[in-house]
Amino acid sequence: MRRTALPLLAGILLHCIALSGLSPFTAEARAGDVEMLSPMRSAAFPSLESAIRIKGPLRFCGEFVPLHLPEVRERLEKELLLMLWDRAQVILWLKRTGRYFPHIETVLRAGNMPDDLKFIAVIESALKPEAGSNRGARGVWQFIPSTAANYGLTVDRFIDERRNFYFATRAASAYLKDLHDRFGSWTLACAAYNMGEQGLERQIEKQEVDDYYHLHLPAETERYILRAIAAKLILTDPSRYGFDLYPEDYYSPGKFDRVKLRAKYPTPLTLVAKAAGTYYKLIRDLNPQFLGDVVPPGQHVLFLPEGSAGEFAERYHPLMAKYRETLKPETYVVKQGDSLTGIAQEHDMSLAQLCKLNKLGRRATIHPGQELLVR
């Protein structure tokens, strides 16, 4: 039986290949295509015990980290261990630094701010622009709506500029600088970024201590700076911790053109894509601040594929004119208690636009049942 089993199996295999429409030689050729991939290497990285043997002096944002305090050293070792245990996550961090760190570093240099602040973005969001929290924070820098509004970011039902990495980085730089001016320390500024400036001020006043490492703070904030320091240690010297990435392994920075668009009416992103000579998905990816399928009325900065800005206006205007011909006038029936200002706000128009569209003066009287054009 053993003598007949092998020929039988070989026959079955050849029969299956024949049924698939391939010859044995074609199958071999296709299997051989896999060999064109880069050869796999064996992993080699230091033990966790050796990885957490930190030698000082150590600084964060130019400020001394008191490793001589047993509690501080223990907390930092814990954060390093937790990060190094999840090696896949650290690899993604490293790869994303290629995409996001160059711009953050440029903004920090322009503001004469410490380069180490870029590691705050890592621990806030893992460098993911789509990151969100159950507290309503969004984006790479995890702004909550109120702070975002204080630093010039629009957050409404149509636009969320926290999701745009470039807008949010500018706002985060301004916020961190203000916090440093308020607390006189970059370490405390980062702690306030995490827990809020008023909460940190109350704790400083209550405990009569203005040194982050000697303050009793919420658990998340007590970990916050140590996590940033651990990220700095790993990401500035990845090979020491066994991460051996090639330059081509890192994601590349985004390349794009910027244009200003003044939209009188809601403008479909599909139309924008056509004017830019590209497709809808790329426009959405470049402009994550738009929450729907349209650019709302108003003036906006649009991000377009690199090289497409030159002919954008030339394509956009005829496309928009053709699109507007398809629109039917939209009307609103005035109700008891309505005002021109309220109707304009409800339809995302200015009072001047509403009055011009209906040939009314700003102080014109309206009455229930009256129809007004709102588009």
C-alpha positions in Angstrom: 0.0 0.0 0.0 2.8 2.4 0.7 4.2 1.9 -2.8 0.9 2.9 -4.4 -0.1 5.7 -2.1 2.5 8.3 -3.3 1.8 7.8 -7.0 -1.9 8.1 -6.3 -1.5 11.3 -4.3 0.7 12.7 -7.1 -1.9 11.9 -9.6 -4.6 13.6 -7.6 -2.5 16.7 -7.3 -1.8 16.8 -11.0 -5.5 16.3 -11.7 -6.4 19.2 -9.4 -3.9 21.5 -11.1 -5.3 20.5 -14.5 -8.9 21.3 -13.3 -7.7 24.7 -12.2 -6.5 25.5 -15.7 -2.8 25.6 -14.7 0.1 23.4 -15.6 2.4 22.2 -12.9 5.0 24.5 -14.3 2.7 27.5 -14.1 1.9 26.7 -10.5 5.6 26.5 -9.7 6.2 29.9 -11.4 3.4 31.6 -9.4 4.6 30.1 -6.1 8.1 31.4 -7.0 6.7 34.9 -7.3 6.5 35.0 -3.5 10.3 34.6 -3.3 10.6 38.1 -4.8 9.6 39.6 -1.4 12.3 40.8 1.0 13.6 38.0 3.1 12.4 37.8 6.7 14.9 38.5 9.5 14.9 37.0 12.9 13.9 39.4 15.7 16.6 40.5 18.1 16.0 43.0 20.8 17.3 43.6 24.4 15.7 42.1 27.4 13.1 44.2 29.2 15.3 44.2 32.3 18.2 45.9 30.4 15.9 48.2 28.6 14.7 50.0 31.7 18.2 50.5 33.2 18.1 54.3 32.6 21.2 56.3 33.2 20.9 60.1 33.8 21.1 62.9 33.5 17.7 63.0 31.8 15.8 66.1 30.7 12.4 66.8 29.2 11.8 70.1 27.4 15.2 71.2 28.9 14.0 70.6 32.5 15.7 68.1 34.8 13.9 64.7 35.4 14.7 63.7 39.1 15.6 60.1 38.5 17.3 60.1 41.9 13.8 60.0 43.4 12.9 56.3 43.7 9.2 57.0 43.0 9.9 58.9 39.8 12.3 56.2 38.5 9.8 53.5 39.3 7.0 55.3 37.5 9.2 55.9 34.4 10.3 52.2 34.4 6.7 51.2 34.4 5.8 53.4 31.4 8.8 52.0 29.5 7.8 48.4 30.2 4.2 49.0 29.1 5.3 50.6 25.9 8.0 48.0 25.1 5.6 45.2 25.7 3.4 46.4 22.9 6.1 46.5 20.2 3.6 46.6 17.4 2.2 49.9 18.7 5.7 51.4 19.0 6.5 50.3 15.4 3.4 52.2 14.2 4.5 55.2 16.3 7.9 55.2 14.7 6.5 54.9 11.2 4.0 57.7 11.8 6.7 60.1 13.0 8.0 60.3 9.5 4.6 61.7 8.4 3.9 64.1 11.3 7.1 65.0 13.2 8.6 67.2 10.4 5.7 69.6 10.5 5.4 69.6 14.3 9.2 70.3 14.6 8.9 73.2 12.1 6.0 74.8 14.1 7.9 74.4 17.4 11.1 75.9 16.0 9.1 78.8 14.6 7.7 79.4 18.1 11.1 79.0 19.8 9.6 76.1 21.8 11.2 72.8 23.0 11.4 70.0 20.4 10.3 67.5 23.1 6.7 68.8 22.9 6.2 66.7 19.8 6.1 63.6 22.1 2.9 65.0 23.7 1.1 64.3 20.4 2.3 60.7 20.5 0.8 60.0 23.9 -2.3 62.0 23.2 -3.4 60.2 20.1 -0.7 57.8 18.9 -0.4 60.3 16.0 -3.8 59.4 14.6 -5.8 62.3 13.3 -9.1 60.4 13.6 -8.5 59.7 17.3 -11.3 60.5 19.7 -12.0 60.1 23.4 -15.2 59.6 25.5 -14.7 63.1 26.8 -15.2 64.6 23.4 -11.6 65.2 22.5 -10.6 64.8 18.9 -7.6 64.8 16.6 -3.8 64.3 16.9 -3.7 66.9 19.7 -7.0 65.8 21.4 -8.6 69.2 21.8 -12.0 69.5 23.5 -14.5 71.8 21.8 -14.2 74.7 24.2 -10.4 74.9 24.1 -10.4 74.4 20.3 -12.7 77.4 20.0 -10.4 79.5 22.2 -7.6 78.8 19.8 -9.3 79.5 16.6 -10.5 76.1 15.6 -14.0 75.8 14.1 -16.1 73.0 15.6 -19.7 72.8 14.5 -22.1 70.4 12.8 -20.4 70.9 9.4 -16.7 71.5 10.3 -14.3 70.1 12.9 -10.9 71.6 12.4 -9.5 69.5 15.3 -9.4 66.7 12.8 -7.1 68.6 10.5 -3.5 67.9 11.7 -2.1 71.2 10.3 -4.8 73.4 11.9 -4.6 71.6 15.2 -0.8 71.7 15.4 -0.9 75.5 15.0 -3.5 75.7 17.8 -1.7 73.3 20.1 1.5 75.3 19.8 -0.2 78.5 20.8 -2.0 76.8 23.7 1.2 75.2 25.1 3.0 78.5 24.8 0.2 80.3 26.8 0.4 77.5 29.4 4.1 78.0 29.8 3.7 81.7 30.2 1.1 81.0 32.9 3.0 78.3 34.9 6.7 79.2 34.1 7.5 75.6 33.4 7.1 73.3 30.3 6.5 70.3 32.5 3.7 72.1 34.3 2.4 73.4 31.0 2.1 69.8 29.7 0.4 68.7 32.9 -2.1 71.6 32.5 -2.6 70.6 28.9 -3.8 67.2 30.2 -5.9 68.2 33.2 -6.8 71.8 32.5 -5.1 74.9 33.7 -7.6 75.8 36.4 -7.5 72.3 37.9 -3.7 72.4 38.1 -3.7 75.9 39.6 -6.0 74.7 42.4 -3.7 71.8 43.2 -0.6 74.0 43.2 -2.4 76.5 45.6 -3.7 73.7 47.8 -0.5 71.8 48.1 1.8 74.8 48.1 4.1 73.1 45.6 4.9 74.2 42.0 7.1 71.2 41.0 5.3 68.6 38.9 7.3 65.7 40.4 6.2 66.6 43.9 2.5 67.3 43.2 -0.2 64.8 44.0 -2.4 64.9 40.8 -5.0 62.7 39.1 -3.6 59.3 38.1 -3.7 60.1 34.4 -1.8 63.4 34.8 0.8 61.7 37.2 1.5 59.3 34.3 1.3 61.9 31.6 4.8 63.4 31.7 6.4 60.1 32.4 4.7 58.6 29.4 6.0 61.4 27.2 9.5 60.9 28.6 9.3 57.1 27.9 8.2 57.8 24.4 11.1 60.2 23.9 13.6 57.6 25.1 12.3 55.0 22.7 11.6 57.2 19.6 14.9 59.1 19.7 17.0 55.9 20.0 14.8 53.1 18.6 17.8 50.8 17.9 18.7 50.7 21.6 15.3 49.1 22.2 15.5 46.6 19.3 13.6 48.6 16.7 15.5 48.4 13.4 13.5 50.3 10.8 14.9 51.3 7.4 14.4 54.9 6.2 11.9 53.7 3.6 9.9 52.1 6.4 8.7 55.5 7.7 5.6 57.1 6.3 6.2 60.1 4.2 5.0 63.6 5.0 1.9 64.7 3.2 2.3 66.8 0.0 -0.5 69.1 -1.1 -1.5 72.5 -2.3 -3.6 74.9 -0.4 -6.3 77.2 -1.9 -8.8 79.6 -0.4 -12.4 79.0 -1.5 -15.2 81.3 -0.8 -18.4 79.3 -1.1 -21.7 81.1 -1.4 -23.7 77.9 -1.3 -23.0 74.4 0.0 -20.5 72.9 -2.5 -20.3 69.1 -3.0 -16.9 67.6 -2.4 -17.4 65.6 -5.5 -17.4 68.9 -7.5 -14.2 70.0 -5.7 -12.6 66.7 -6.6 -13.5 67.2 -10.3 -12.1 70.7 -10.2 -8.8 69.4 -8.7 -8.6 66.6 -11.2 -8.8 63.9 -8.6 -11.4 61.7 -6.8 -13.7 62.2 -3.9 -11.8 60.0 -1.4 -8.6 61.9 -1.7 -10.3 65.2 -1.1 -12.0 63.7 2.0 -8.6 62.4 3.2 -6.9 65.7 2.7 -9.7 67.7 4.3 -10.9 65.7 7.3 -12.3 68.9 8.9 -15.4 68.6 6.7 -17.8 66.3 8.4 -20.2 65.8 5.5 -20.2 65.6 1.7 -20.2 69.4 1.2 -18.1 72.5 1.8 -20.4 74.7 3.8 -21.0 78.4 2.8 -18.2 80.7 3.9 -14.4 81.1 3.3 -12.3 78.0 3.7 -8.8 76.7 3.2 -8.9 73.6 1.0 -6.1 71.1 0.8 -5.7 69.7 -2.8 -3.3 67.1 -4.3 0.1 68.5 -5.0 0.3 70.4 -8.3 -3.5 70.8 -8.8 -4.0 74.3 -7.5 -2.9 76.0 -10.7 -5.9 74.9 -12.7 -8.3 74.5 -9.9 -10.1 77.9 -10.3 -10.3 77.5 -14.1 -12.1 74.2 -13.6 -14.1 75.1 -10.5 -16.1 78.1 -11.8 -17.7 76.4 -14.8 -18.4 73.3 -12.8 -20.1 75.4 -10.1 -22.1 77.4 -12.6 -23.4 74.2 -14.1 -24.2 72.7 -10.7 -26.1 75.8 -9.6 -28.4 75.4 -12.7 -29.5 72.1 -11.2 -30.5 73.6 -7.9 -34.1 74.5 -7.2 -34.9 77.5 -5.1 -35.5 76.6 -1.5 -38.1 78.5 0.4 -39.0 78.9 4.1 -42.5 79.7 5.4 -42.3 82.3 8.1 -43.7 81.2 11.5 -45.0 83.2 14.4 -42.0 84.7 16.3 -39.5 84.4 13.5 -37.0 87.1 12.7 -34.8 87.7 9.7 -31.7 87.2 11.8 -33.0 83.9 13.2 -34.0 82.6 9.8 -30.6 83.5 8.4 -28.8 81.7 11.2 -31.0 78.6 10.9 -30.1 78.3 7.2 -26.4 79.1 7.7 -26.6 82.4 5.9 -25.7 85.9 6.8 -28.5 88.5 7.3 -27.1 90.4 4.3 -27.4 87.3 2.1 -31.0 86.6 3.2 -32.0 90.2 2.6 -30.3 90.4 -0.8 -31.8 87.1 -2.0 -35.3 88.4 -1.1 -34.8 92.0 -2.0 -35.6 93.1 1.6 -34.1 95.7 3.8 -32.5 94.7 7.1 -35.4 96.2 9.1 -38.1 94.8 6.8 -41.2 93.5 8.5 -42.1 89.8 7.9 -45.3 88.0 8.8 -46.4 84.4 9.4 -47.1 82.6 6.1 -44.7 84.7 4.1 -42.4 82.7 1.9 -38.7 83.6 1.8 -36.0 82.3 -0.5 -33.2 80.7 1.6 -31.1 79.4 -1.3 
